[in-house]
């Protein structure tokens, strides 16, 4: 049976520019015939991934610079610069039937996603085949000098974050990983548009009689209450982790925690928008996931005090109640929530929990029962 861990959150973000378009403006989407501020899934997913990797102590990297990394490591080990460069490029040339780079490119032709520890393994392969590399270096067309199977094996290694988020690498057989997690674009529950900020920077060394600024410009920012959603296919995660239930629980817990606590880092020094969700709702469902985004197809309007947070929480709970009626509460193994105001009652969102940690622990236990942990 396929289980999904659904994660929904409502988060108020003050003046910020978490995710910019090509012109530097906050990204937008039109939904319910109203403009909304949007944060792309890629932006928030990266913040989550880096935090999960820090938790688990196993870094992965998306990069085209593997040949350069190998080159620098070999030079540090005392290799001549030209030989080290040739060896680094051979890592790309020797991967796959036709290679994923050339003898002179200095990078791969595709973006790789691999454990950072793979660089040390690739350096070891180059060291083991140094004589072959030295003999092939003067040739005009040396071909694949390093063992393709050995290089491919290293490039196809996984970390927990790769198992969680997936990897597309069609150039190498069996290197693709179907990600277990899906992350939606966040958007404001209400109508919102970017605002412009005219700013200046003072020149500290101007003379006393001189006035004006050393620099002036305009920037854009936005503010609003965002609906955020992600889901994890628990069966796919277990498959990618080769059935290790203990690892699956650890990864799920870390992902859920950092889904709630992470924040894209764009413009953080000039905006410091370090908030956390006002409401978190987690559900474990069978057969298919369910997003609550449609609750906000009609834009939320402010309450008597003018805010959007409390009305957004009310709209979400009402929509969940109607969704429960439509589905008959079927195929839901668990659901629960935690909210900033403990006096609020949201029975349609399941049992109330005092903290994120309590909510996450209960959801993970329902998704991957602890009795099956491996020693």
C-alpha positions, -999 to +999 in steps of 0.1 A: +000+000+000+013+034-010+014+060+018+019+098+015+030+122+041+013+155+032+027+187+048+008+220+047+018+253+063+006+289+066+035+314+071+034+351+074+065+367+058+072+404+062+090+427+037+113+403+017+123+392-017+127+354-011+127+345-048+134+369-077+126+367-114+150+377-142+144+414-135+149+412-097+112+414-089+095+389-065+080+361-085+043+362-090+013+340-101-023+349-110-047+326-092-084+331-086-081+361-110-059+379-084-022+386-084-002+366-058+034+366-047+050+333-054+081+314-042+093+287-065+095+251-054+131+250-064+140+279-041+124+265-010+135+229-019+172+239-020+169+255+015+153+223+028+179+200+011+209+219+025+194+217+060+185+180+057+221+172+045+235+191+075+213+171+098+224+138+083+260+147+079+262+137+042+266+165+017+256+162-020+263+187-047+246+198-080+275+208-102+293+206-135+326+212-119+336+176-110+366+176-134+379+209-119+374+196-083+394+164-092+421+185-109+426+207-078+427+177-055+453+160-076+474+192-078+472+194-040+485+158-039+516+169-059+505+160-095+519+183-123+492+208-133+489+196-169+485+159-159+460+168-131+440+188-157+440+159-181+430+134-154+401+156-142+388+159-177+392+122-182+366+117-154+340+133-177+353+116-209+353+081-193+317+083-179+291+065-200+295+051-235+302+085-251+314+105-221+298+135-205+325+160-214+357+165-234+394+163-228+397+201-226+363+213-213+371+215-175+335+206-167+309+180-175+283+186-203+254+179-178+246+190-143+255+161-119+240+155-085+263+133-064+278+130-029+306+154-022+326+124-010+327+111-046+355+135-054+379+116-031+368+083-047+375+098-082+409+110-071+416+074-059+407+060-093+430+086-111+458+077-087+454+040-094+456+047-132+482+074-132+506+054-155+478+050-180+470+088-178+506+097-183+509+075-213+477+088-229+482+125-222+504+133-253+479+116-277+456+138-298+426+115-293+433+095-261+397+082-257+385+068-224+415+062-203+399+056-169+376+025-164+341+037-174+323+012-151+343+024-121+336+061-128+299+054-134+296+036-101+310+065-083+288+091-101+257+071-095+261+069-057+233+083-036+229+102-004+196+104+016+188+137+000+193+123-035+169+094-025+145+120-012+146+146-039+156+125-069+181+128-097+178+131-135+209+118-153+199+101-185+235+100-198+244+072-173+225+039-172+204+035-140+216+068-126+181+083-125+164+084-092+127+091-089+124+115-061+101+106-032+093+143-023+072+167-043+073+204-033+047+229-045+052+266-053+043+287-023+018+316-029+001+342-009-034+333+003-045+368-006-040+393-034-005+408-033+019+426-056+055+437-054+063+471-039+092+493-048+119+505-024+140+536-032+172+534-012+205+553-009+239+545+005+259+572+022+296+578+013+312+580+048+342+600+035+324+629+019+335+663+031+314+682+057+302+706+030+293+679+005+257+665+005+241+636-013+247+599-014+273+577-028+248+554-044+210+553-050+188+527-066+154+510-064+146+474-054+114+455-050+100+434-021+068+419-010+050+407+021+021+383+027+008+351+042+020+321+021+003+287+017+031+260+014+027+224+005+048+193+000+043+156+000+065+125+004+058+091-012+068+069+017+069+037-005+093+054-030+114+067-001+117+032+013+125+018-021+152+044-027+167+037+008+166-001+001+140-008+027+158+008+056+129+019+078+151+035+104+167+056+078+133+064+063+120+077+097+151+098+101+148+113+066+111+120+070+115+137+103+143+158+090+124+168+059+093+177+078+112+197+103+131+217+077+100+221+055+085+240+085+117+258+096+137+266+065+136+298+045+151+308+012+181+330+018+178+356-009+182+392+003+184+379+039+209+406+050+187+434+040+153+420+051+159+393+078+124+378+073+130+349+097+095+338+106+080+303+111+046+290+101+015+301+122-001+268+114+013+234+104-010+205+092+004+170+085-016+141+072-007+105+063-029+093+034-033+061+014-034+059-024-028+096-033-018+129-017-041+159-012-031+196-014-052+222+003-041+250-021-076+253-036-088+267-003-073+300-014-086+301-050-108+329-037-084+354-022-086+358+016-097+393+028-084+409+060-101+406+093-112+436+114-076+443+124-066+441+087-045+410+090-045+379+068-031+352+091-061+344+112-086+345+083-062+322+063-062+297+091-100+298+093-103+293+055-079+264+055-098+247+083-131+252+066-118+238+033-104+208+051-137+202+068-155+202+034-128+180+019-132+155+047-170+154+039-164+148+003-139+120+008-157+106+038-125+107+058-114+076+039-078+067+031-063+089+059-043+071+085-034+102+105-039+140+106-030+166+131-020+202+134-003+228+156-012+265+156+003+297+169-028+305+191-035+275+213-070+289+219-080+283+183-101+251+177-096+234+143-112+200+147-112+195+109-074+195+110-072+165+134-057+164+169-040+196+182-003+193+191+017+217+213+048+218+191+061+211+156+082+183+171+052+165+186+033+168+154+062+155+133+068+126+156+031+115+155+030+118+117+062+099+111+051+071+135+019+068+114+038+068+081+066+044+091+058+026+124+089+025+147+084-012+155+100-020+121+132-001+128+163-019+118+192-022+142 
